[in-house]
Amino acid sequence: MAETLKKGSRVTGAAREKLAADLKRKYDSGASIRALAEETGRSYGFVHRMLSESGVILRGRGGATRGKNKAPAGAGS
């Protein structure tokens, strides 16, 4: 599907529904929004909006989190 869309072209109707379903399936199976954007040649914002419109519950950002969960270094000694 991604190959048939021209970069920056409007996606409407059945083509939009098909693209949204495809993006949703790939996102649900673990693909990141950035990876989907690169694969489809669309922007991060476009892919994010399509997923939101599809009712996808977006994952939180990865990486280390800050907080008070960890004890300060040397606290147990």
KEVEXMI-991061 format. One line per field, with one value per residue (C-alpha): y, x, z; residue number from 1; residue in three letters. Coordinates in Angstrom, 2 decimals, always signed. Layout:
N
v <- Y,...
u <- X,...
w <- Z,...
num <- NUM,...
residuo <- ALA,...
//
This chain:
77
v <- +0.00,+2.43,+2.22,+3.32,+6.53,+9.59,+11.46,+14.30,+13.28,+13.36,+10.00,+9.76,+7.25,+3.56,+4.15,+6.01,+3.24,+0.59,+2.54,+3.12,-0.59,-1.51,+0.97,-0.23,-3.88,-3.10,-0.82,-3.44,-6.01,-3.80,-1.34,+2.19,+5.29,+6.49,+3.19,+3.31,+6.92,+6.03,+2.94,+4.83,+8.02,+10.04,+12.27,+11.16,+13.42,+11.90,+8.35,+9.40,+11.00,+7.95,+5.64,+7.91,+8.04,+4.23,+4.01,+2.65,+3.06,+4.50,+3.07,+5.22,+6.41,+3.97,+4.48,+5.17,+6.99,+9.49,+9.21,+8.41,+4.63,+4.04,+4.41,+6.96,+5.55,+4.24,+4.26,+0.65,+0.85
u <- +0.00,+2.76,+4.32,+1.13,+0.76,+2.50,+4.42,+2.34,-0.80,-4.15,-5.40,-9.18,-12.00,-11.27,-7.54,-7.38,-9.27,-7.00,-3.86,-5.18,-5.91,-2.46,-0.72,-2.78,-1.89,+1.82,+1.82,-0.02,+2.59,+5.39,+6.44,+7.22,+5.51,+8.86,+9.44,+5.94,+6.45,+9.71,+8.20,+5.21,+7.08,+4.73,+5.44,+5.46,+2.45,+0.47,+1.05,+0.29,-2.99,-3.98,-3.36,-5.33,-8.22,-8.15,-8.68,-5.23,-4.04,-0.58,+2.34,+4.28,+7.75,+10.55,+13.84,+14.80,+12.33,+13.08,+11.52,+11.92,+11.72,+15.47,+17.38,+20.22,+23.69,+25.36,+22.17,+22.51,+26.12
w <- +0.00,+0.93,-2.52,-4.27,-2.25,-3.51,-0.80,+0.58,-1.31,+0.43,+1.62,+1.75,+1.71,+1.39,+0.88,+4.21,+6.01,+4.52,+5.45,+8.99,+9.44,+8.10,+10.42,+13.38,+12.72,+12.45,+15.51,+17.57,+16.58,+17.90,+15.20,+16.36,+15.01,+13.64,+11.84,+10.33,+9.25,+7.52,+5.89,+4.48,+3.60,+5.80,+8.78,+12.39,+13.02,+10.17,+11.43,+15.02,+13.90,+11.82,+14.78,+17.11,+14.65,+14.51,+18.25,+19.04,+22.62,+22.10,+24.06,+26.47,+25.60,+26.29,+28.04,+31.61,+33.79,+36.49,+39.86,+43.51,+43.01,+43.24,+46.48,+46.39,+45.69,+48.83,+50.91,+51.97,+53.20
num <- 1,2,3,4,5,6,7,8,9,10,11,12,13,14,15,16,17,18,19,20,21,22,23,24,25,26,27,28,29,30,31,32,33,34,35,36,37,38,39,40,41,42,43,44,45,46,47,48,49,50,51,52,53,54,55,56,57,58,59,60,61,62,63,64,65,66,67,68,69,70,71,72,73,74,75,76,77
residuo <- MET,ALA,GLU,THR,LEU,LYS,LYS,GLY,SER,ARG,VAL,THR,GLY,ALA,ALA,ARG,GLU,LYS,LEU,ALA,ALA,ASP,LEU,LYS,ARG,LYS,TYR,ASP,SER,GLY,ALA,SER,ILE,ARG,ALA,LEU,ALA,GLU,GLU,THR,GLY,ARG,SER,TYR,GLY,PHE,VAL,HIS,ARG,MET,LEU,SER,GLU,SER,GLY,VAL,ILE,LEU,ARG,GLY,ARG,GLY,GLY,ALA,THR,ARG,GLY,LYS,ASN,LYS,ALA,PRO,ALA,GLY,ALA,GLY,SER
//
